[in-house]
Amino acid sequence: MSLRSGSAKLQWGKGFKADSEYPRRREVWLIRLKFGDMPLKRKLFLCIALLIVVPLLLAGFYLNNQFTRLTLNKSSDIALQTLKQTRQNFDSLIADTNDLTLRMMSNEQIQKFLKDDYNKELDYDQYYREIIAWLNDLIGSKAYYDTIGIVAGGERVVFQMGTLDSVVDAEHARTASELKGKLYWASDGNRLYAYRRIMDFNKYDRELGIIKLNVSEEAVHRFYEGINSYEGSRIDLLDASGKVLSSSAKTAIGGTYEHYEEIRAEIASGEEGFFGKTVGSEKNIVLYYRIAGPDWVLVQTIPESSFTLLKTTLNTVLLIAIGLCVLFGFLFSLVQHRYWIKPLGRLRTEMAKLRTGNFNIALEGASKDEIGEIHQGFIRMAGQLKQTIDDVYVSRIRRREAELTALQAQINPHFLYNTLDSIHWLAMKHQNYDVSEQIEALSEIFKHVLSKGQPVVTIERELEFLESYMLIQQAKYGQRIKLRVDVDPELLSCEVPKLILQPLVENAILHGLEEKLEGGTIEVGVRQVGERIRLVVSDDGLGADEERINRMLTEEDERQEVFALGNIDERIKLQYGREFGLSFSSKIGKGTVVEVLVPAAGRTKKEERRNEAADRG
């Protein structure tokens, strides 16, 4: 069966409809009716607009948005790769700073200098100059540092080269001291600092001083100034708290990044990437990557408007495509009007003449296509009709009409039986036995349906009708569907309501076995149980949602959805009472069993034989 558990639509029984579908179907019907009443010209215009132009426009807008998004992502990725080219510079700065401070920690002269391990005052100057010379050789061309200094006692600068900077941040110095030799990065205003504790190599955990390096912001700015080529773009170097350490906007250095809270979650989610964000009041593409060690992040914001050339190009292509769609749609409309609508309009005008009895048809210049053939056929038909009217008198026509009316009044079922019988013997005559059997079965079905108006038939007649129905069905399904009948011969003469078994077998075929590739078997059983007769139709088909079907059979507002089952159940209950009727059971993938319970009406074969014996005795 085509019933499936959880399916949106059920298709069980003839005339099946869902009440919830009525409003929608009514609207669809009204739309079809209105569309069908429209002039052909308007129909074609609507078809072009709704089926060609509108879908192309929607597809164009969709593709434009998709291409814009993909191209924007690609451009953003390229911009990110460009931004990441600065990573090597920052890595070099961090590595060089780490190397420089380590060398200073282990330098013997610096150790002696900080321990005052010299004898004369002149030795102090010599040590000082030698340390400066050594540092100059060590730094070489790496112009990262404005100042290289050593702080002793927590706040006293005892050595310094480069730009003079005697200010010592006690908090930074204390933090560096607590790290016990690890490199510590800090910022103060618009300056970057690197701190490292110097320990006495000859005495464990004795602090000799703290290295203080002032990193040049200008040097850091040069790392990225060459890649900031987008209009309105801005690059900022931020620390873990969002403070601006370096920026292409000089006025922002030293302060907190004004949109840090808006982007903090995104830039904290990965090591690098990009995302779209409305920063302030403008849509921007935000690029970033993290710098290990000092836990910095380099952020670049690029307004989406900087990609105007890309958007302009795509929009231009879209506008051209829309224009071409409209142009070709207009040209197609002209062709339709010239070769289809206008000729059909002329034909309609001439047909209106014919309705009024005017046979002067004027259709000139007809083409040789299908419409031209219709024109010529109409002209010939009009001429033949005019000739016929001229040849036949009005009285003769009326006489024929009277005779036809009399013949129609005599038509009855016997005429149809006789006609089918004639066709049956004609097929036999031509040895077309398959057609003969089909016609004979159809005749039997027709007789059974009418049954002289009787609502009940014997079980034997009901099975004969079912046999005729299956004969016709096997012409369609062949051996895919088999029917097995198991009936107590004593019950053949008992009476049951007409058309009980055939609808159930039809449902089993349509909803249980038709969609099953290998087909299956339908079993019909008739047995007497006490004073009742049980008719059972079962199949090994696809099965159905048993709970839902039984609910529909019991609920009045859903009974229409299982029309065939409900019709049988209702007829039996109305005729025999509520204790009789139909029951339904099914398993998905296993099959379905439908049971009909009716009273044992009429005489069984056994009773007939007993009565005959009594009469003879």
FENZI-V167469 format. One record per residue. N is the residue number from 0. NEAR is the number of other C-alpha atoms within 12 Angstrom. Layout:
N,NEAR ; N,NEAR
//
This chain:
0,41 ; 1,31 ; 2,35 ; 3,27 ; 4,21 ; 5,15 ; 6,12 ; 7,13 ; 8,20 ; 9,30 ; 10,29 ; 11,39 ; 12,33 ; 13,23 ; 14,19 ; 15,24 ; 16,25 ; 17,23 ; 18,20 ; 19,15 ; 20,18 ; 21,14 ; 22,13 ; 23,14 ; 24,15 ; 25,14 ; 26,13 ; 27,14 ; 28,15 ; 29,14 ; 30,14 ; 31,14 ; 32,12 ; 33,14 ; 34,19 ; 35,15 ; 36,13 ; 37,16 ; 38,17 ; 39,22 ; 40,26 ; 41,20 ; 42,22 ; 43,26 ; 44,28 ; 45,19 ; 46,21 ; 47,26 ; 48,24 ; 49,17 ; 50,18 ; 51,24 ; 52,26 ; 53,20 ; 54,19 ; 55,26 ; 56,24 ; 57,20 ; 58,20 ; 59,28 ; 60,22 ; 61,17 ; 62,21 ; 63,28 ; 64,19 ; 65,16 ; 66,23 ; 67,28 ; 68,22 ; 69,17 ; 70,23 ; 71,31 ; 72,24 ; 73,19 ; 74,27 ; 75,32 ; 76,22 ; 77,18 ; 78,32 ; 79,31 ; 80,21 ; 81,24 ; 82,41 ; 83,30 ; 84,21 ; 85,33 ; 86,28 ; 87,18 ; 88,22 ; 89,33 ; 90,23 ; 91,22 ; 92,33 ; 93,32 ; 94,23 ; 95,27 ; 96,37 ; 97,26 ; 98,21 ; 99,33 ; 100,34 ; 101,25 ; 102,23 ; 103,39 ; 104,34 ; 105,23 ; 106,24 ; 107,22 ; 108,27 ; 109,39 ; 110,30 ; 111,27 ; 112,32 ; 113,35 ; 114,26 ; 115,20 ; 116,16 ; 117,19 ; 118,14 ; 119,11 ; 120,13 ; 121,11 ; 122,17 ; 123,23 ; 124,17 ; 125,18 ; 126,28 ; 127,28 ; 128,20 ; 129,20 ; 130,30 ; 131,25 ; 132,16 ; 133,21 ; 134,30 ; 135,20 ; 136,13 ; 137,21 ; 138,26 ; 139,14 ; 140,11 ; 141,23 ; 142,24 ; 143,33 ; 144,35 ; 145,27 ; 146,31 ; 147,38 ; 148,40 ; 149,41 ; 150,35 ; 151,30 ; 152,23 ; 153,29 ; 154,24 ; 155,24 ; 156,27 ; 157,28 ; 158,33 ; 159,29 ; 160,29 ; 161,23 ; 162,16 ; 163,17 ; 164,24 ; 165,21 ; 166,22 ; 167,28 ; 168,25 ; 169,21 ; 170,17 ; 171,30 ; 172,38 ; 173,24 ; 174,23 ; 175,31 ; 176,32 ; 177,22 ; 178,21 ; 179,25 ; 180,31 ; 181,26 ; 182,35 ; 183,33 ; 184,34 ; 185,35 ; 186,36 ; 187,26 ; 188,19 ; 189,27 ; 190,29 ; 191,39 ; 192,37 ; 193,45 ; 194,46 ; 195,43 ; 196,38 ; 197,45 ; 198,35 ; 199,25 ; 200,20 ; 201,14 ; 202,12 ; 203,11 ; 204,17 ; 205,20 ; 206,31 ; 207,35 ; 208,38 ; 209,50 ; 210,50 ; 211,50 ; 212,43 ; 213,37 ; 214,36 ; 215,28 ; 216,33 ; 217,24 ; 218,23 ; 219,36 ; 220,29 ; 221,21 ; 222,31 ; 223,31 ; 224,26 ; 225,16 ; 226,24 ; 227,28 ; 228,19 ; 229,26 ; 230,16 ; 231,21 ; 232,28 ; 233,33 ; 234,41 ; 235,44 ; 236,48 ; 237,38 ; 238,32 ; 239,26 ; 240,23 ; 241,32 ; 242,33 ; 243,37 ; 244,43 ; 245,43 ; 246,37 ; 247,31 ; 248,23 ; 249,19 ; 250,17 ; 251,24 ; 252,30 ; 253,28 ; 254,27 ; 255,25 ; 256,32 ; 257,21 ; 258,25 ; 259,29 ; 260,17 ; 261,19 ; 262,29 ; 263,24 ; 264,14 ; 265,23 ; 266,31 ; 267,24 ; 268,15 ; 269,17 ; 270,20 ; 271,27 ; 272,29 ; 273,35 ; 274,35 ; 275,26 ; 276,26 ; 277,18 ; 278,24 ; 279,15 ; 280,9 ; 281,17 ; 282,19 ; 283,31 ; 284,37 ; 285,39 ; 286,40 ; 287,41 ; 288,35 ; 289,29 ; 290,30 ; 291,22 ; 292,23 ; 293,31 ; 294,25 ; 295,34 ; 296,42 ; 297,45 ; 298,48 ; 299,46 ; 300,42 ; 301,36 ; 302,28 ; 303,31 ; 304,20 ; 305,24 ; 306,28 ; 307,18 ; 308,16 ; 309,24 ; 310,24 ; 311,16 ; 312,17 ; 313,27 ; 314,22 ; 315,18 ; 316,20 ; 317,26 ; 318,19 ; 319,16 ; 320,23 ; 321,25 ; 322,18 ; 323,20 ; 324,26 ; 325,23 ; 326,17 ; 327,19 ; 328,26 ; 329,20 ; 330,16 ; 331,23 ; 332,26 ; 333,19 ; 334,18 ; 335,23 ; 336,22 ; 337,17 ; 338,23 ; 339,25 ; 340,23 ; 341,23 ; 342,31 ; 343,28 ; 344,21 ; 345,27 ; 346,28 ; 347,22 ; 348,20 ; 349,25 ; 350,25 ; 351,16 ; 352,17 ; 353,22 ; 354,15 ; 355,11 ; 356,15 ; 357,17 ; 358,25 ; 359,18 ; 360,27 ; 361,23 ; 362,29 ; 363,14 ; 364,15 ; 365,24 ; 366,18 ; 367,14 ; 368,14 ; 369,15 ; 370,23 ; 371,23 ; 372,19 ; 373,23 ; 374,30 ; 375,24 ; 376,20 ; 377,26 ; 378,25 ; 379,18 ; 380,18 ; 381,26 ; 382,20 ; 383,15 ; 384,20 ; 385,19 ; 386,14 ; 387,14 ; 388,17 ; 389,14 ; 390,13 ; 391,15 ; 392,13 ; 393,13 ; 394,12 ; 395,14 ; 396,16 ; 397,13 ; 398,14 ; 399,15 ; 400,14 ; 401,14 ; 402,14 ; 403,14 ; 404,13 ; 405,12 ; 406,13 ; 407,12 ; 408,12 ; 409,13 ; 410,15 ; 411,14 ; 412,20 ; 413,16 ; 414,17 ; 415,20 ; 416,24 ; 417,19 ; 418,19 ; 419,27 ; 420,23 ; 421,18 ; 422,24 ; 423,27 ; 424,21 ; 425,19 ; 426,20 ; 427,19 ; 428,13 ; 429,13 ; 430,13 ; 431,16 ; 432,17 ; 433,18 ; 434,23 ; 435,25 ; 436,30 ; 437,30 ; 438,32 ; 439,32 ; 440,30 ; 441,31 ; 442,32 ; 443,31 ; 444,30 ; 445,23 ; 446,28 ; 447,33 ; 448,27 ; 449,22 ; 450,22 ; 451,15 ; 452,12 ; 453,16 ; 454,20 ; 455,28 ; 456,30 ; 457,30 ; 458,41 ; 459,28 ; 460,30 ; 461,38 ; 462,38 ; 463,27 ; 464,34 ; 465,35 ; 466,30 ; 467,28 ; 468,34 ; 469,34 ; 470,29 ; 471,26 ; 472,27 ; 473,22 ; 474,19 ; 475,15 ; 476,23 ; 477,17 ; 478,17 ; 479,22 ; 480,33 ; 481,29 ; 482,34 ; 483,22 ; 484,28 ; 485,21 ; 486,25 ; 487,23 ; 488,19 ; 489,24 ; 490,36 ; 491,31 ; 492,27 ; 493,36 ; 494,28 ; 495,39 ; 496,39 ; 497,33 ; 498,37 ; 499,44 ; 500,43 ; 501,37 ; 502,32 ; 503,42 ; 504,46 ; 505,32 ; 506,38 ; 507,47 ; 508,42 ; 509,30 ; 510,34 ; 511,42 ; 512,37 ; 513,31 ; 514,22 ; 515,26 ; 516,14 ; 517,18 ; 518,28 ; 519,32 ; 520,28 ; 521,37 ; 522,30 ; 523,34 ; 524,30 ; 525,34 ; 526,30 ; 527,25 ; 528,15 ; 529,11 ; 530,18 ; 531,24 ; 532,32 ; 533,33 ; 534,40 ; 535,35 ; 536,42 ; 537,42 ; 538,43 ; 539,32 ; 540,39 ; 541,35 ; 542,37 ; 543,37 ; 544,32 ; 545,28 ; 546,21 ; 547,27 ; 548,37 ; 549,26 ; 550,21 ; 551,28 ; 552,31 ; 553,23 ; 554,15 ; 555,16 ; 556,17 ; 557,23 ; 558,29 ; 559,29 ; 560,33 ; 561,38 ; 562,30 ; 563,34 ; 564,41 ; 565,39 ; 566,27 ; 567,36 ; 568,36 ; 569,29 ; 570,28 ; 571,29 ; 572,21 ; 573,17 ; 574,21 ; 575,20 ; 576,16 ; 577,16 ; 578,18 ; 579,26 ; 580,35 ; 581,35 ; 582,33 ; 583,34 ; 584,27 ; 585,32 ; 586,26 ; 587,25 ; 588,23 ; 589,22 ; 590,35 ; 591,39 ; 592,34 ; 593,39 ; 594,32 ; 595,38 ; 596,38 ; 597,40 ; 598,30 ; 599,29 ; 600,24 ; 601,25 ; 602,23 ; 603,26 ; 604,20 ; 605,18 ; 606,17 ; 607,18 ; 608,15 ; 609,14 ; 610,14 ; 611,13 ; 612,11 ; 613,10 ; 614,9 ; 615,8 ; 616,7
//
